[in-house]
Amino acid sequence: MTRWGCRFFGNNMPIAIITIGKTHSGKSTFAKKLAAQIPGMVILEADSVALFMQEHFPELHMMDRIQNGNSGSLSIKFQIFQILLKNCLAFNQNIILANSNLSERVRGEVIGEVKKYPYMTVGIFFNFPEELLLERVKTSGRDKRVLTTSKSFEEVVINQREWLQVPDPAKFDFFFELKSPDEIPETIRAIEGIYSGMK
C-alpha cells in the first residue's frame, strides 16, 4: 500500500471516499467493510441504480442502455446517481463512491461536486494485476444485468485497459494505491485512523 496526504482538517468534517479500479477489483466489498467501521456511511454505486431501474422500470432501463450506447449524453442512470450524491452532500453524510471512476474527466466531475461542500476527499486506487481480475471474473456470481455495452465481465476488464487513466494523488486530500488485496485491511485501518483524528 502506498499512501499520500498529511493534511489537517477541522472537527466533524464529513468524508468522501472515491474508489478507482476496474471491474472485480473488490471496490464494493471494500466499501461494505469500511462502511461497517465508519458511522453514517452511505455507499453509492451506479450498478445499484441500474439494477433498481431494471427491476422497477425495465422499459426505461432498456431505452437508457440504447441511448447511452448511441450518444454522448449523460445516461438516466448517472443522472439518478448524481441526485443521490448531491443529496448526501447536502446532508453532510459520509460517502463511499464505489464506482470504477476510471477516467480523469469523471473523477474531476465527482471531486468538483464534492468540493462544493466542506468534505475531506480520500482516493483509493485498486491497481491490481489484470490476471487477478480475469481469474475473479471466472468464478464471479455478480449480476450480469448491470452490463450495458459489453457482453461479459471479461470483455469489460479488457476494454478497461483503454479507459483507465492513472489518478493523480494531488487531486485528493488523502490517496491510497493498493497493488494487492492483502493491503485492504491495512488501508481500512488507516482510513479509520484519519477519520477518528477528525472527531
Legacy VTK file of the C-alpha trace (Angstrom):
# vtk DataFile Version 3.0
C-alpha trace
ASCII
DATASET POLYDATA
POINTS 199 float
0.000 0.000 0.000
1.270 3.456 -0.926
-0.175 6.461 0.876
-0.148 10.174 0.082
-1.501 13.089 2.117
-0.979 14.539 5.577
-3.363 17.475 5.715
-5.192 18.680 8.794
-8.947 19.215 8.975
-11.485 20.640 11.374
-13.606 18.578 13.695
-16.680 16.760 12.414
-15.850 17.216 8.731
-17.564 14.513 6.652
-15.522 12.231 4.446
-15.994 11.293 0.776
-14.139 8.169 -0.334
-13.734 7.767 -4.089
-12.709 4.359 -5.408
-10.789 3.939 -8.666
-10.480 0.487 -10.164
-11.517 -1.937 -12.848
-14.409 -4.352 -12.519
-13.930 -7.155 -9.975
-11.138 -5.335 -8.150
-13.140 -5.503 -4.914
-14.474 -1.954 -4.670
-17.941 -2.970 -3.435
-16.580 -5.432 -0.876
-14.116 -2.806 0.342
-16.935 -0.258 0.632
-19.081 -2.595 2.736
-16.207 -3.396 5.099
-15.307 0.256 5.526
-18.938 1.324 5.978
-19.187 -1.100 8.887
-16.400 0.833 10.634
-17.420 4.453 9.998
-20.823 5.639 11.303
-23.342 7.130 8.916
-21.501 5.940 5.816
-23.580 5.785 2.620
-22.399 3.573 -0.257
-23.274 4.981 -3.673
-22.921 2.743 -6.737
-24.192 3.260 -10.266
-24.685 -0.509 -10.621
-27.242 -0.463 -7.799
-29.141 2.258 -9.633
-29.041 0.171 -12.830
-30.480 -2.880 -11.064
-33.213 -0.767 -9.468
-34.159 0.645 -12.863
-34.146 -2.782 -14.454
-36.380 -4.254 -11.758
-38.894 -1.421 -11.467
-38.640 0.415 -14.800
-37.450 -2.181 -17.349
-38.587 -0.240 -20.426
-36.851 2.906 -19.229
-33.737 0.922 -18.410
-33.636 -0.616 -21.888
-34.109 2.785 -23.504
-31.319 4.178 -21.333
-28.962 1.401 -22.442
-29.698 2.060 -26.107
-29.327 5.827 -25.772
-26.166 5.507 -23.707
-24.549 3.459 -26.442
-25.534 5.861 -29.214
-24.948 9.310 -27.782
-22.611 11.279 -25.603
-25.387 12.462 -23.307
-25.465 11.590 -19.629
-27.465 8.417 -19.028
-30.559 8.371 -16.840
-28.690 6.001 -14.539
-25.990 8.574 -13.873
-28.482 11.419 -13.585
-30.163 9.478 -10.759
-26.750 8.746 -9.264
-25.923 12.464 -9.285
-29.185 13.286 -7.495
-28.325 10.774 -4.767
-24.802 12.191 -4.467
-25.976 15.796 -4.227
-28.487 14.934 -1.508
-25.888 13.037 0.517
-23.559 16.025 0.267
-26.299 18.453 1.272
-26.963 16.399 4.418
-23.250 16.012 5.268
-23.326 12.224 5.007
-20.100 10.237 4.964
-19.946 8.736 1.463
-18.195 5.958 -0.424
-18.454 6.396 -4.187
-17.829 2.791 -5.169
-17.897 3.198 -8.960
-14.933 2.480 -11.225
-14.165 6.211 -11.762
-11.538 5.277 -14.346
-11.314 8.488 -16.364
-9.855 11.791 -15.237
-12.954 13.584 -16.524
-15.350 11.504 -14.409
-13.165 11.821 -11.311
-12.856 15.565 -11.869
-16.626 15.960 -12.053
-17.130 13.932 -8.877
-14.409 15.743 -6.921
-15.672 19.095 -8.196
-19.164 18.334 -6.903
-17.858 17.087 -3.548
-15.636 20.142 -3.080
-18.648 22.455 -3.239
-19.165 21.261 0.333
-16.782 21.080 3.329
-15.647 17.494 2.727
-12.383 15.632 3.065
-11.646 13.507 -0.017
-9.891 10.146 0.017
-8.947 8.349 -3.208
-8.489 4.567 -3.221
-6.787 3.199 -6.354
-7.207 -0.571 -6.746
-4.216 -1.111 -9.030
-4.416 -4.909 -9.183
-2.922 -7.116 -11.927
-5.303 -7.822 -14.788
-4.640 -11.556 -14.411
-6.191 -11.450 -10.933
-9.291 -9.670 -12.221
-9.785 -12.122 -15.085
-9.452 -15.013 -12.639
-12.078 -13.449 -10.374
-14.431 -12.978 -13.319
-14.402 -16.738 -13.958
-15.826 -17.514 -10.522
-17.928 -14.380 -10.083
-21.580 -14.583 -9.154
-22.128 -10.929 -9.937
-25.380 -9.991 -11.651
-24.742 -9.560 -15.383
-27.787 -7.330 -15.744
-25.568 -4.363 -14.848
-23.696 -4.768 -18.143
-24.531 -2.189 -20.794
-22.458 -2.272 -23.977
-20.252 -5.248 -23.037
-21.456 -8.854 -23.245
-19.360 -10.227 -20.374
-17.278 -9.053 -17.427
-14.186 -10.453 -19.134
-14.869 -8.100 -22.022
-15.255 -5.237 -19.546
-11.841 -5.966 -17.993
-10.205 -5.964 -21.422
-11.982 -2.782 -22.544
-10.989 -1.014 -19.355
-7.348 -1.180 -20.418
-8.092 1.806 -22.617
-10.489 3.534 -20.235
-8.202 3.670 -17.204
-6.322 6.921 -16.656
-3.968 6.678 -13.681
-5.221 9.025 -10.943
-3.198 11.959 -9.649
-2.791 11.724 -5.846
-2.628 15.523 -5.637
-6.310 15.745 -6.594
-7.292 14.179 -3.250
-6.709 15.171 0.361
-5.535 11.610 1.026
-4.738 8.913 -1.511
-4.008 5.188 -1.255
-2.732 2.914 -4.007
-3.316 -0.804 -3.444
-1.416 -3.344 -5.519
-2.660 -6.451 -3.720
-5.912 -7.480 -1.997
-3.776 -8.243 1.058
-3.387 -4.479 1.566
-7.111 -3.885 2.062
-7.270 -4.449 5.878
-4.326 -2.088 6.423
-5.955 0.554 4.233
-9.256 0.329 6.107
-7.420 0.777 9.409
-5.569 3.796 8.008
-8.803 5.458 6.879
-10.383 4.722 10.255
-7.415 6.486 11.841
-7.789 9.516 9.583
-11.500 9.735 10.313
-11.058 9.260 14.070
-8.499 12.063 14.110
-11.145 14.458 12.807
-13.626 13.734 15.590
LINES 1 200
199 0 1 2 3 4 5 6 7 8 9 10 11 12 13 14 15 16 17 18 19 20 21 22 23 24 25 26 27 28 29 30 31 32 33 34 35 36 37 38 39 40 41 42 43 44 45 46 47 48 49 50 51 52 53 54 55 56 57 58 59 60 61 62 63 64 65 66 67 68 69 70 71 72 73 74 75 76 77 78 79 80 81 82 83 84 85 86 87 88 89 90 91 92 93 94 95 96 97 98 99 100 101 102 103 104 105 106 107 108 109 110 111 112 113 114 115 116 117 118 119 120 121 122 123 124 125 126 127 128 129 130 131 132 133 134 135 136 137 138 139 140 141 142 143 144 145 146 147 148 149 150 151 152 153 154 155 156 157 158 159 160 161 162 163 164 165 166 167 168 169 170 171 172 173 174 175 176 177 178 179 180 181 182 183 184 185 186 187 188 189 190 191 192 193 194 195 196 197 198
